Amino acid sequence: MRRSNRALILPINEELAPRKRTYLRQARRKSIDARARWVIRISLLLIAVLLNGDFHPALSLGGEGSAAQQYVGLLCWLIIIAASFFATPELEMEWSVGLYVNIAFYVTAILSFLWSQNPEASLPKCLALAIVLFGAWRLTLVMDWEEIGRTAHDGLFIVGVSSIFVALAVPSIGVLDNWQHAGQWNGVFISKQTLGVVGAVQLFQASYLLMSRARSPYYWLSAAVAVICVVASGSRGGGALAIAALVSLYIMRLSPGFARMMAYAPFFMGLVAAALIADLLYTQNRYLVIFGVALDFTERTFIWQHALRFIWSRPWLGYGVNGFWTLDWVKSLYLERYSWFLDNYHNGYINILVETGFVGYGLFLFGYLCFGFRANEIARRGFYPERYTSFGLAFTFLLFLIDFTETFFLRSTNFRTTMLTMILAMTFARPVAPAMGAQQRSAAPLAPHSRRLRATKAT
């Protein structure tokens, strides 16, 4: 009898053994995935704190002129890249013409050190840009967009609160006392413009989270902190841009048709910038004449015209990333003419043209035309929740507006530039496992907005 019982037990154990091994493998895989995501979240939070702009020398990790802040940020990106291969992908790329064009633009920028007149200055920036771009790609594939947005916002909140504390407790560091900006805040940063732009982006992200999630006091507090930073820095333009992006975000949430129209806004803003550049090149003026009024945008147009004066020396592929303002003769000529110098274009569109030439600018424009087509496609096919699409389009709109007077498009480590890259990657990707009902929504044509609105009211 005992032998017969053993005969019955052994086959059962043999049958259960593979299931147990499968269960253990799955449990081990989930444990590795959870740890990898924890490492990615911590690294992303550090990046969102460190890579928004140069800190004041008194607060910098290595003192004045040190790049330690950027090196720590790049180390965090390398950690994200390594950890991403242990996390389960949530998105996969859909290879298309638009994706190839955008990759070609960034490859042109990364390889630009090969034809730069100052390769010693270009090569480190190009290498950093390559690391950050690949890190942003990997991060977008493995982490949910809502989690990326929350973590990025938390980093900005830490920076905003720290800036207020430094300005109030240590005004010798956090408040400017020069003749041009006396009394305006720079917070933890070296310039007031950086604090103003960071505050504007924080206000936008906090308001988005208030629209999309429960109205937590935390996000209300974050919005208040952002407003203080924008106003105290004197960046009225930054605040106005943030409000414009918020208005567009709100309208996009109400009207899918408006969202689809806004998908093409980056391309058309690139065309407007090209027209302004053409006007400066044709007239050779140091200012823009709009409706009979000469505008220099606090002398930014002087910088623009100086950079554009030399575009014809290298028209097709440009001077390379970080390969123009680092030239001694460029700086000397500018100092001779104006007696002051800033190694910053204060215009992202001119930055692209001068550093990657007409080839790079053409790829940039065509890439964002493809971005508009693709954004409309993913909205129609229901790949992502509408709030994801709205956030991506509104943030892109905000950054393209800011780049008319600031420079972010080809910044190698700046986190706002990286967010734009992640939005681009998400746009040309699709979920590995589509959300329930997404396929059904994409199969059936969308009803007009008014009809959907009536149906919602009826239910």
C-alpha positions as CSV (number, residue, x, y, z in Angstrom):
1,M,0.0,0.0,0.0
2,R,2.8,2.4,0.8
3,R,4.5,1.7,-2.5
4,S,1.3,2.5,-4.4
5,N,1.0,5.8,-2.5
6,R,4.5,6.7,-3.4
7,A,3.7,5.8,-7.0
8,L,0.9,8.3,-6.9
9,I,2.9,11.1,-5.2
10,L,5.9,11.0,-7.4
11,P,4.1,11.9,-10.7
12,I,2.3,14.7,-8.9
13,N,5.6,16.1,-7.6
14,E,7.2,15.8,-11.0
15,E,4.3,17.7,-12.5
16,L,4.4,20.5,-10.0
17,A,8.2,21.0,-10.1
18,P,8.2,22.9,-13.5
19,R,5.4,25.1,-12.2
20,K,7.4,25.9,-9.1
21,R,10.5,26.7,-11.1
22,T,8.4,29.0,-13.4
23,Y,6.9,30.7,-10.3
24,L,10.4,31.2,-8.8
25,R,11.7,32.6,-12.1
26,Q,8.8,35.1,-12.3
27,A,9.2,36.1,-8.7
28,R,12.9,36.7,-9.2
29,R,12.2,38.7,-12.3
30,K,9.7,40.9,-10.5
31,S,12.2,41.5,-7.7
32,I,14.9,42.5,-10.1
33,D,12.5,44.7,-12.0
34,A,11.4,46.4,-8.8
35,R,14.9,47.1,-7.7
36,A,15.9,48.4,-11.1
37,R,12.9,50.8,-11.1
38,W,13.8,52.0,-7.7
39,V,17.4,52.8,-8.8
40,I,16.0,54.6,-11.9
41,R,13.6,56.7,-9.9
42,I,16.3,57.9,-7.4
43,S,18.7,58.7,-10.3
44,L,16.0,60.6,-12.2
45,L,15.2,62.7,-9.1
46,L,18.9,63.6,-8.7
47,I,19.0,64.6,-12.4
48,A,15.9,66.7,-12.1
49,V,17.7,68.6,-9.2
50,L,21.2,68.9,-10.6
51,L,20.7,69.5,-14.4
52,N,18.5,72.5,-14.6
53,G,21.3,75.1,-14.8
54,D,24.6,76.0,-13.2
55,F,24.5,76.5,-9.5
56,H,26.0,79.5,-7.8
57,P,29.7,79.0,-7.3
58,A,29.3,79.0,-3.5
59,L,26.8,76.1,-3.9
60,S,28.6,74.2,-6.7
61,L,30.0,70.8,-6.1
62,G,33.5,71.8,-7.2
63,G,33.5,75.6,-6.9
64,E,33.5,78.3,-9.6
65,G,34.1,76.9,-13.2
66,S,33.7,73.3,-12.1
67,A,31.8,70.8,-14.2
68,A,31.3,68.4,-11.3
69,Q,27.5,69.1,-11.3
70,Q,27.3,67.9,-14.9
71,Y,29.5,64.9,-14.2
72,V,27.3,63.7,-11.4
73,G,24.3,64.1,-13.6
74,L,25.9,62.1,-16.4
75,L,26.8,59.4,-13.9
76,C,23.1,59.2,-13.0
77,W,22.3,58.8,-16.7
78,L,24.8,56.0,-17.0
79,I,23.1,54.3,-14.0
80,I,19.7,54.7,-15.6
81,I,21.0,53.2,-18.8
82,A,22.4,50.2,-17.0
83,A,19.4,49.7,-14.8
84,S,17.0,50.0,-17.7
85,F,18.2,46.7,-19.1
86,F,17.0,45.0,-15.9
87,A,13.5,46.6,-16.1
88,T,10.6,45.3,-18.2
89,P,9.9,47.5,-21.2
90,E,6.6,49.2,-21.3
91,L,7.0,50.8,-24.7
92,E,8.5,49.7,-28.0
93,M,9.6,51.9,-30.9
94,E,7.6,52.1,-34.1
95,W,10.2,52.7,-36.8
96,S,9.1,55.3,-39.3
97,V,10.3,58.1,-41.6
98,G,9.7,60.6,-38.8
99,L,11.8,58.7,-36.3
100,Y,14.6,58.3,-38.8
101,V,14.6,62.0,-39.5
102,N,14.7,63.0,-35.9
103,I,17.5,60.5,-35.2
104,A,19.4,61.9,-38.2
105,F,19.2,65.4,-36.7
106,Y,20.6,64.3,-33.4
107,V,23.3,62.2,-35.1
108,T,24.3,65.3,-37.1
109,A,24.7,67.2,-33.8
110,I,26.6,64.4,-32.0
111,L,29.1,64.0,-34.9
112,S,29.5,67.7,-35.4
113,F,32.8,67.6,-33.4
114,L,34.3,66.0,-36.5
115,W,34.1,69.3,-38.4
116,S,34.3,71.8,-35.5
117,Q,37.0,74.4,-35.5
118,N,37.4,73.8,-31.8
119,P,37.0,70.0,-31.3
120,E,38.5,70.1,-27.8
121,A,35.4,72.1,-26.7
122,S,32.9,70.2,-29.0
123,L,33.8,66.6,-28.2
124,P,32.9,66.6,-24.5
125,K,29.5,68.2,-25.2
126,C,28.8,65.8,-28.1
127,L,29.7,62.8,-25.9
128,A,27.5,64.1,-23.1
129,L,24.6,64.7,-25.6
130,A,25.0,61.1,-26.8
131,I,24.8,59.7,-23.3
132,V,21.8,61.8,-22.3
133,L,19.9,61.1,-25.5
134,F,20.4,57.3,-25.1
135,G,19.5,57.5,-21.5
136,A,16.3,59.4,-22.2
137,W,15.4,56.8,-24.9
138,R,15.9,53.9,-22.4
139,L,14.1,55.7,-19.6
140,T,11.1,56.4,-21.8
141,L,10.9,52.7,-22.8
142,V,10.8,51.3,-19.3
143,M,9.1,53.9,-17.1
144,D,5.5,55.1,-17.2
145,W,5.1,58.7,-18.3
146,E,3.0,59.6,-15.3
147,E,5.9,58.5,-13.0
148,I,8.5,60.4,-15.0
149,G,6.4,63.5,-14.8
150,R,5.9,63.2,-11.0
151,T,9.6,62.5,-10.4
152,A,10.6,65.4,-12.6
153,H,8.2,67.7,-10.7
154,D,9.5,66.6,-7.3
155,G,13.0,67.6,-8.4
156,L,11.9,71.0,-9.5
157,F,10.0,71.4,-6.2
158,I,13.2,70.7,-4.3
159,V,15.1,73.3,-6.4
160,G,12.3,75.9,-6.0
161,V,12.1,75.5,-2.2
162,S,15.9,75.6,-1.9
163,S,16.0,78.8,-4.0
164,I,13.5,80.6,-1.8
165,F,15.4,79.4,1.3
166,V,18.8,80.6,-0.1
167,A,17.4,84.0,-1.2
168,L,15.9,84.7,2.2
169,A,18.5,83.1,4.5
170,V,21.7,83.9,2.4
171,P,20.9,86.9,0.2
172,S,24.6,87.3,-0.6
173,I,24.2,84.1,-2.7
174,G,20.5,84.1,-3.7
175,V,19.9,87.8,-4.5
176,L,21.7,89.7,-7.2
177,D,23.3,93.1,-6.3
178,N,24.8,94.2,-9.6
179,W,23.7,97.4,-11.3
180,Q,21.6,95.6,-13.9
181,H,19.5,93.2,-11.8
182,A,19.9,94.5,-8.2
183,G,17.3,93.0,-5.9
184,Q,16.2,90.2,-8.3
185,W,16.5,86.6,-7.1
186,N,18.8,84.0,-8.7
187,G,18.2,81.4,-5.9
188,V,20.5,78.5,-6.0
189,F,21.5,79.3,-9.6
190,I,24.1,81.6,-11.0
191,S,21.6,83.7,-13.1
192,K,18.1,85.0,-12.6
193,Q,17.0,83.8,-16.0
194,T,17.6,80.2,-15.0
195,L,15.5,80.6,-11.9
196,G,12.7,82.2,-13.9
197,V,12.6,79.5,-16.5
198,V,12.8,76.7,-13.9
199,G,9.9,78.4,-12.0
200,A,7.8,78.6,-15.1
201,V,8.3,74.9,-15.9
202,Q,7.6,74.0,-12.3
203,L,4.4,76.0,-12.4
204,F,3.4,74.3,-15.6
205,Q,4.0,70.8,-14.3
206,A,2.4,71.4,-10.9
207,S,-0.7,72.8,-12.6
208,Y,-0.8,69.8,-15.0
209,L,-0.7,67.4,-11.9
210,L,-3.5,69.4,-10.3
211,M,-5.6,69.0,-13.5
212,S,-4.8,65.3,-13.8
213,R,-4.8,64.0,-10.3
214,A,-6.5,64.6,-6.9
215,R,-6.0,68.2,-5.9
216,S,-3.4,67.6,-3.3
217,P,-2.2,70.5,-1.1
218,Y,1.3,69.5,-2.2
219,Y,0.7,70.5,-5.8
220,W,-0.9,73.8,-4.7
221,L,2.1,74.5,-2.5
222,S,4.4,73.7,-5.5
223,A,2.5,76.1,-7.7
224,A,2.8,78.8,-5.1
225,V,6.6,78.2,-4.8
226,A,6.9,78.4,-8.6
227,V,5.0,81.7,-8.8
228,I,7.3,83.2,-6.1
229,C,10.4,82.1,-8.0
230,V,9.1,83.5,-11.3
231,V,8.1,86.9,-9.8
232,A,11.1,87.3,-7.6
233,S,13.5,86.6,-10.4
234,G,11.9,89.3,-12.5
235,S,11.1,86.8,-15.3
236,R,7.7,88.2,-16.3
237,G,8.2,86.6,-19.7
238,G,8.8,83.1,-18.2
239,G,5.6,83.5,-16.2
240,A,3.6,84.6,-19.3
241,L,5.0,81.6,-21.2
242,A,4.0,79.2,-18.5
243,I,0.5,80.7,-18.4
244,A,0.2,80.4,-22.2
245,A,1.2,76.8,-22.0
246,L,-1.3,76.1,-19.3
247,V,-4.1,77.8,-21.2
248,S,-3.2,75.6,-24.3
249,L,-3.1,72.5,-22.0
250,Y,-6.6,73.3,-20.6
251,I,-8.1,73.8,-24.0
252,M,-6.5,70.6,-25.4
253,R,-8.0,68.7,-22.5
254,L,-11.4,70.1,-23.5
255,S,-11.0,69.8,-27.3
256,P,-9.2,66.9,-29.0
257,G,-9.4,68.9,-32.2
258,F,-7.4,71.8,-30.7
259,A,-4.8,69.2,-29.5
260,R,-4.4,67.9,-33.0
261,M,-3.9,71.4,-34.3
262,M,-1.3,72.1,-31.6
263,A,0.7,69.1,-32.7
264,Y,1.9,71.2,-35.6
265,A,2.7,74.3,-33.5
266,P,6.4,73.4,-33.1
267,F,6.9,73.1,-36.9
268,F,5.2,76.5,-37.5
269,M,7.2,78.1,-34.7
270,G,10.3,76.8,-36.4
271,L,9.1,78.5,-39.6
272,V,8.5,81.8,-37.8
273,A,12.0,81.6,-36.3
274,A,13.4,80.9,-39.8
275,A,11.6,84.0,-41.1
276,L,13.0,86.2,-38.3
277,I,16.5,84.8,-39.0
278,A,16.1,85.6,-42.7
279,D,15.1,89.1,-41.8
280,L,18.2,89.6,-39.7
281,L,20.4,88.1,-42.4
282,Y,18.9,90.3,-45.1
283,T,18.7,93.6,-43.2
284,Q,22.0,93.2,-41.2
285,N,20.2,95.1,-38.4
286,R,21.2,94.5,-34.8
287,Y,17.5,94.6,-33.9
288,L,14.1,93.5,-35.2
289,V,11.6,96.0,-36.6
290,I,8.0,94.8,-35.8
291,F,5.2,97.1,-36.8
292,G,7.6,100.0,-37.0
293,V,9.1,99.4,-33.5
294,A,12.7,98.5,-33.1
295,L,13.1,95.7,-30.6
296,D,16.3,94.3,-29.2
297,F,14.8,92.1,-26.4
298,T,17.2,93.4,-23.7
299,E,20.0,93.4,-26.3
300,R,19.6,89.8,-27.2
301,T,19.3,90.7,-30.9
302,F,22.9,92.0,-30.6
303,I,24.0,88.4,-29.8
304,W,21.8,86.9,-32.5
305,Q,23.3,89.2,-35.2
306,H,26.8,88.6,-34.1
307,A,26.4,84.9,-34.5
308,L,24.6,85.1,-37.8
309,R,27.3,87.3,-39.3
310,F,29.5,84.2,-39.5
311,I,27.0,81.6,-40.7
312,W,28.1,82.0,-44.4
313,S,31.6,80.8,-43.5
314,R,30.1,77.3,-42.5
315,P,26.6,77.3,-44.0
316,W,25.8,73.6,-44.4
317,L,27.0,71.8,-41.3
318,G,27.8,74.7,-39.0
319,Y,30.5,75.2,-36.4
320,G,29.6,72.1,-34.3
321,V,28.0,71.8,-30.9
322,N,29.8,74.2,-28.5
323,G,32.1,75.1,-31.4
324,F,31.2,78.8,-32.0
325,W,31.3,80.9,-28.8
326,T,34.4,79.0,-27.6
327,L,36.5,80.4,-30.5
328,D,38.8,83.2,-29.2
329,W,38.3,85.4,-32.2
330,V,34.5,85.3,-31.9
331,K,34.7,86.4,-28.3
332,S,37.3,89.1,-29.1
333,L,35.2,90.6,-31.9
334,Y,32.2,90.7,-29.7
335,L,34.0,92.3,-26.7
336,E,35.5,94.9,-29.1
337,R,32.1,95.9,-30.3
338,Y,30.0,95.8,-27.1
339,S,32.4,95.6,-24.2
340,W,30.5,92.7,-22.6
341,F,30.2,89.0,-23.5
342,L,27.9,86.1,-22.9
343,D,28.7,82.7,-24.4
344,N,25.0,82.0,-25.0
345,Y,22.9,82.5,-28.2
346,H,19.8,83.4,-26.2
347,N,17.9,81.8,-29.1
348,G,17.6,78.0,-29.6
349,Y,16.8,78.3,-33.3
350,I,19.9,80.3,-34.0
351,N,21.8,77.8,-31.9
352,I,20.7,75.0,-34.2
353,L,21.5,76.9,-37.4
354,V,24.9,78.1,-36.3
355,E,26.0,74.8,-34.8
356,T,24.5,72.3,-37.3
357,G,24.0,74.5,-40.4
358,F,21.2,74.6,-42.9
359,V,21.3,70.8,-43.0
360,G,20.7,70.5,-39.3
361,Y,18.0,73.1,-39.3
362,G,16.2,71.5,-42.2
363,L,16.3,68.1,-40.5
364,F,15.0,69.8,-37.3
365,L,12.0,71.4,-39.1
366,F,11.2,68.2,-41.1
367,G,11.5,66.1,-37.9
368,Y,8.9,68.2,-36.1
369,L,6.6,68.2,-39.1
370,C,6.7,64.4,-38.8
371,F,6.2,64.8,-35.0
372,G,2.9,66.6,-35.8
373,F,1.7,63.8,-38.0
374,R,2.7,61.1,-35.5
375,A,1.0,62.9,-32.6
376,N,-2.2,63.0,-34.5
377,E,-1.9,59.3,-35.3
378,I,-1.3,58.2,-31.7
379,A,-4.2,60.4,-30.6
380,R,-6.5,58.7,-33.2
381,R,-5.3,55.2,-32.3
382,G,-5.6,55.8,-28.6
383,F,-2.1,54.6,-27.6
384,Y,-2.0,56.8,-24.5
385,P,-4.4,58.5,-22.2
386,E,-5.4,61.9,-23.5
387,R,-3.7,63.7,-20.6
388,Y,-0.3,62.2,-21.7
389,T,-0.7,63.5,-25.2
390,S,-1.9,66.9,-23.9
391,F,1.1,67.2,-21.5
392,G,3.6,66.3,-24.2
393,L,2.2,68.8,-26.7
394,A,1.8,71.6,-24.2
395,F,5.3,71.1,-22.8
396,T,6.8,71.1,-26.3
397,F,4.8,74.3,-27.1
398,L,6.2,75.9,-23.9
399,L,9.8,75.0,-24.7
400,F,9.6,76.1,-28.3
401,L,8.3,79.5,-27.1
402,I,11.0,79.8,-24.5
403,D,13.7,79.1,-27.1
404,F,12.8,82.3,-29.0
405,T,14.8,84.1,-26.2
406,E,16.7,81.3,-24.4
407,T,18.8,78.4,-25.6
408,F,17.7,74.8,-24.8
409,F,17.4,72.7,-28.0
410,L,20.9,71.4,-28.1
411,R,22.0,71.7,-24.5
412,S,23.8,68.5,-23.8
413,T,22.7,67.9,-20.2
414,N,19.9,70.3,-19.4
415,F,16.9,68.4,-18.0
416,R,14.3,70.5,-19.9
417,T,16.0,69.6,-23.2
418,T,15.9,65.9,-22.0
419,M,12.2,66.1,-21.3
420,L,11.6,67.3,-24.8
421,T,13.7,64.3,-26.1
422,M,11.6,61.9,-23.9
423,I,8.4,63.4,-25.3
424,L,9.8,62.8,-28.8
425,A,10.7,59.2,-28.0
426,M,7.2,58.6,-26.5
427,T,5.6,60.0,-29.6
428,F,7.3,57.6,-31.9
429,A,6.7,54.6,-29.6
430,R,3.7,52.5,-28.6
431,P,2.8,50.4,-25.6
432,V,4.1,46.9,-25.5
433,A,0.7,45.8,-24.0
434,P,-2.0,48.3,-25.2
435,A,-4.5,49.5,-22.7
436,M,-7.8,47.6,-22.6
437,G,-10.1,49.1,-25.2
438,A,-7.4,51.0,-27.0
439,Q,-7.6,48.7,-30.0
440,Q,-11.4,49.0,-30.2
441,R,-11.1,52.8,-29.9
442,S,-8.6,52.9,-32.7
443,A,-10.6,50.6,-34.9
444,A,-13.7,52.8,-34.8
445,P,-13.6,56.4,-36.2
446,L,-14.0,59.1,-33.6
447,A,-17.3,60.9,-33.4
448,P,-17.3,64.7,-33.7
449,H,-16.5,66.4,-30.4
450,S,-20.0,67.9,-30.1
451,R,-21.6,64.5,-30.5
452,R,-19.3,63.0,-27.9
453,L,-20.1,65.8,-25.5
454,R,-23.8,65.2,-25.9
455,A,-23.3,61.5,-25.3
456,T,-21.3,62.3,-22.1
457,K,-24.1,64.5,-20.8
458,A,-26.7,62.0,-21.6
459,T,-25.0,59.3,-19.6
